[in-house]
Amino acid sequence: MTEGEFFTYIYPVVPLVGLIGFLPQMITLLKLSDVPKSISLMTWYIWTATWAISFGYAVFALQDGLFALTSGMNLVCHVLIISVTLYKRNRYLAREEAAVLYAAE
């Protein structure tokens, strides 16, 4: 077995490992009942942009289904992290602002 064949056989594991890696962050975000302040959205935006480019490259330049699956899964997971973070920030910041206004009355 050549090195290329070896990596061709083990590469399908990459999306599974990647998905497992996202689960702790997603679970933490979903359980959080406060503003998620410790998540740097700029970092997640940059990572999302790189995965969007990788996905386009996989689909249009390489036409590699397995790499497209891997980069597409990473892209979706990054968008989910960003979406949940923005939702929680808006939801809990609005709640905090309403509490401050209510207390001032």
N, C-alpha and C positions, 0 to 999 in steps of 0.2 A: 504494500500500500504506500503510495506516495504522500508527501505532505499535503498536496492539493486535495487528494481524495480524502485524507483524514479530516481536513477542515470542512470539506463538503459534507461529510457525514455528521460532524458535530454542530455545524452552524444552525440547524433547525432548533437547537436548544436555546439559542440567544433570545428569541422573543419571549420564551417562557421565563427565563431568568430576568429579563427586563420587566416583565409584568409583575413578577414576584417582588422586584425592587420597588415598584411604585405602590404596592399595597400598603406598607406602613405609613407612608405619607398621606395617602388617600384616607385611610382609616382614621388617622389623627385629625385630619381636616374635618371629616364628617362628624366625629365625636365632639369637636370643639364647640363650646357654647359661648365663645367670646370672639373678639376681633382677632383674626390670625395676623398678628403684627410681625412675627418672626420670619415670614416668607418673603423673600425678595422677588417681587414680580418682574423686575428688570432682568434678573438672571433667568427666570422661567421664560420670559419673552425671547431672550437671545437663544436659549436652547430650543424653543419652539421653532424659531426661524431656521436654525440649522437643520432640524429634522424635516421641516417643510422642503428645504432645498434637497436634502438627502432623498426624500420620498420622490420628488420630481425627477431627480437624477436616476433613481432606481427604475422608475416607470418609463421615462422617455428616452434616456440615454443608454442605460444598461439593458433595459427590458428584462430585469431579473426579478421574478416573482417572489422569491424568498427574501431578497433584500428589500423589496417593496413592502412585503408583509412586516418585516422588522421595523423599518423606518416609519411605516404608516401606523403601526401600533404605538411606537414611541411618540409620534406626533399627536395621536388621539389622547394618550395619557397625559402629555404635557398640556394640551388644551383643557382637559378635565381638571387638572390641578389649578390652572389659572382661573377657570370658570368658577369652581367651588370657592377659591380664595376671594375672588371679586364678589361673589354672591354673599359670602359670610361677612366680608368687610362692609358691604353696603347695608346688609340686614342689621348687623349689630351696631354699626356706627349710627344708623338712623334711630335705633332703639335708645342708644346712649344720649343722642341729641334730644329726643323726645322726653327722656327722663329729666334732663337738665332744664328744659323749658317748663315742664310740669312742676318741677320743684321751685322754679322762680315765681310761679303764680301765687 
